[in-house]
């Protein structure tokens, strides 16, 4: 996910929290702070799923799994760069 989209998502969470009170804002800020980790973890899981599928699946599904592997590798790379973990 692009950095701008992530900022917009975090701002939307914070704005929703402000609408219902201070305690909720603190909660949403804590959730927003953890979001990059979970985005990277999910992308890594999906990349692993696609890589495993390429080893197991054959036929018409190969192209789709190759595309999925490339997509999730790019997502993971962006997520790691966003968290400062490198790629």
Residue pairs with C-beta under 8 A, 6 or more apart in sequence:
1 9
1 39
1 75
1 78
1 79
1 82
2 78
3 82
6 35
6 36
6 39
6 82
9 32
9 35
10 32
10 35
13 28
13 31
13 32
14 25
14 28
14 29
14 32
16 24
16 28
17 24
17 25
17 26
17 27
17 28
17 29
18 24
18 25
36 79
36 82
36 83
37 83
39 75
39 79
39 82
40 76
40 79
40 80
40 82
40 83
40 85
43 72
43 75
43 76
43 79
44 76
46 68
46 72
46 75
47 69
47 72
47 73
47 75
47 76
49 72
50 65
50 68
50 69
50 72
51 69
53 61
53 65
53 68
54 62
54 65
54 66
54 69
57 65
76 87
77 87
80 86
80 87
81 87
